[in-house]
């Protein structure tokens, strides 16, 4: 299959979902992460739509483009100009099926294109998995599953789980992997969140790189992010989002075809600042 055909399919699926949708969101975010000698600047835009097929089935589709620029405060010419920027296009399709009144099955399929500047079919990876959501009572829900995900950097099959608890009418709590959060809303227009998440990205390099006799074919980023987030409903369908926090266990590495690490930038931990705007319909 030619890469143009693949791109057309990735774009057509969410377009069809939007035309047949019950609702959709458009999301734009700008984030900066200054670390020791290296600063990551990320811009992303996503379009998400959902459709209730019937009383038991729902489809949610999200198309997202992300660009990560890397600013190096180092003298190495090869690092400055050969490992920058990085791009990804992903389409996340989630099919939700109601098994019983309290049990839901979620099937997720996520084809992604992860590349620098030259896009090839070899840049295609397929992520996703299965999760089961079980309502215990009106205040408690558990979710368990298994996914192929890049939450730890390079794609890996990992278990996922979460426990949701409604603390009060204004506050909720979710504890699990890869995401945890405490959410509080003092009125219908303000939402505050304290979040902790495992998140990462990986990208195929345009050209095979040789470092001290080792071959690098992929770049990966991973971190554990703890952040305080504020979302404000500005007017009707428009929302703004501000997020500030800290990245722990932050890694920026190069690996070979076997996913073995061949170089570590020793990037160190970093602060993060994210500003976003969203339209919900």
N, C-alpha and C positions, 0 to 999 in steps of 0.2 A: 504494500500500500504506500503511495506517495505521501510525503509529509504534508502537502497541501490538502490532500483528501482527509488526512487525520485531523488537521486543524479545522477543516470544515465541519467534521463530525463533532468535535469538541464545542464548536460554536453553535451548531444547529440544535443540539439537545436542549441547552438552556433557553434558546429562543422559542422553541416549541412549548417548553414549560411555561414561559411567560405569557404566550398567547392563550394558553388554556388555564391560567393561574387563578387561584383564589386570593393570592397576595404576593407581594414581592418587596425586596429591599435593595437599595443601592448604597454601597459603603466605600468611602475613601479614607485612607489613613496615611499619615506621614510620621515616621519614627526615627529617632537618632539614638545610637548607643556608643558613647565615647568610652573606649578602653585604653589600656596602656599601649601607646604607640600606634594603635589602630582604631579608627572610628567607622562604624557601620551606619549607613543612612538608607532607610528602607521606605519605599512608596508602594502602596498596594491599592487596588480597586477591585471590588467584587459585586456581582449581581446575583441575588438569590431569589428564587421563586418556589412556591409550593402549590400543590393541587390535591384536594381531597377527591380521590377517585370514587369512593363510596364510603359506607359507614365503618369499614374495616381497613381500608387501604389509603395511604397518603404518599405522595412523591414530593421530595424536596430536592431542588437542584441549585448548585452554586458554581458559578464560573468566576475564577479569580486570576488576576495578573499581578505579579510582584516583581519589583526591581530592587536589588541590593547593591549599592555602591560602596566601595571600600576605600577609605583614605588612610594611606600609610605614612606615618612619621618615621620612616626609616630610609636608609640610603640605598638599599638593594634595588637596582633598576628592574630586575626580573620580577620581583614581588610587586612593585608599584604598578607595572604596566601589563603584566601577563595574568594577574589574578584579580581582575576587576573589569566590568561589573558582572553581576549574576542575575539571571532572569528565570522565572518559572510561570507556567500556565497550568492551572489545574481545574478539573471539572469534577465536583463532588456530587454524586447522585445517591440519595438515601431513600430507600423504599421501606415504609413503616407498615407493619401488618399487625392487627389486633388479634391475638390468639384467644384470649379470654377477656372478660371485663377488666381484669387487673394485670394482664400480662401482654406485653408488646414485643414483637421481634423487629429489629432494625437491620437491614442489609445495606452496606455502604460500598460503593465502587468509586474509586478515585483515580482515573488516569491523569498523569502529570507529565509535563515537559519541563525538564530542568537543564538549563544550558547557560553559556556565557553570551555569545553574540550569534554564532552560527548554529542554526537549528537543523537537527537531523533526526531521523526515525530512531536512532540508537539512544536518543535523549528521553524516550518514552519509558515511563515506569508506571505500574499499576499498584495502587495502595487500596486499603479498605478492609472490611471484615464484617463480623456478625456480633450483635449485642442483644441481650434480653433485658427488658425493663420490667420490674415487678413492683406493683403497688402493695405495700404492707398494710397501711391504713391511710387515713386522710392527711396525716402529717409526715409519713415516711415512705421512701421509695428506694429500691436498690437497683443497680445496673451492673451487669457483668458481661464480658465478651472477650474476643480475641481479634486483633487487627494487625495488618502489616502497615506500619506507620513510620514516619521520620521524626517522631517526638524525641528520639535520642540521637538524631543526626542522620546517619545512613539508614536506609530502610531495614527494619527488623520486625519480626513477628513477636508481639508482646501481648500480655493480658491487659485488659482494661477493666476498671471497676469504679463505682462511685456509690456513696450513700447520701441521699438527699433528706433533709429534715426541715420542716417548717417550724421555725422558732416562735413566730407570732405573725399577726397580719402584716407586719411591716418588715419582717426579717426572715431570711432563709439561710441554710448552710448546706454546702455540698463538699464532701471529703472523698478523695479518690486519686486515681492515676489515669491519665496524665494531668487532670485539672481538678483544682479545689477552689472553693470560693465562699465567702460570707457576703450576703447581699442585704442592703437596708434601703428602704424607700420611705421618706417622711411624708411624701405626697405623690400624686400621680405624675408629676413632672420631673422629679429628682430621683436618681438611683445612685447609691454608693456601693462599691464593691472592693473587697480585699481579696486578691486572687493569688494563687500559686500554681504555676504550670510548668511542665516539662515540654519544651518545644525546640524544633530544629529544622534545618533545611539541608539539602544536598544538591550539587550541580555537577554536570559533566563538563570537563575542560575542553576547550576548542581543539587544542593540540596536546599530544602527549608530552609531558614535562619530565625532564631528567634532573634529579636532585641527588648529588653525590652518588651517582650510579643507580639510584632508585627511580622507578617510573611512577609518576603521579597522573591519574586519570580523572579523579573526582576531588571536589572540595566540599567539606561539610562544616556546618555550624550547629552548635547545640548549647543549651543553657537551661537553668532552672530560674524562672522569673517570678519574683514576688512584687506585687504592684498594688497601688491604691488607684481606683478608677472612679470617675464621676461622669455620669451621663445626664444630660439636660434636654428635655423636650422643649425646643425653642418656640415652635409655632406649628400646630397641627401635625403634619407628617415629618417635620424636620427635627433631627436630634444632633447634638454635638457631644463629643466624648474627649475627656482629658485623662491621661494615664501617666503616672510617674512611679518608678520603682527601681529595682536592683536585680541584676543578673548574677547568679551564683554558678560556680562550676562551669564557667563559660569556656567553650572550646572552638577553635578554628583550625582544622586539620586538612591535610592532603592525604589521599589514599590511592592504592593501586587497584587493578582489576579484581583482585581477591578481597578488596575492602580492608586490606592491612594498612595501618597508618605508616606513612613514609616521611611525613614532616608535620611538626606541631608549631604553630605560630606563637604558642604560649601567650595568648591574647590577654589573659587576666580577666577579672570580673569588671562589671561596668554598670553605670547608671543608665536608665532608659527614660525617654520622654516621648509620648505618643499623643498626637492630636488627630481627631477623626471627625467626619461629618457623615450622617446617614439619613437616607430618605426611606420611610416605611409606608407601605400602602396596603 
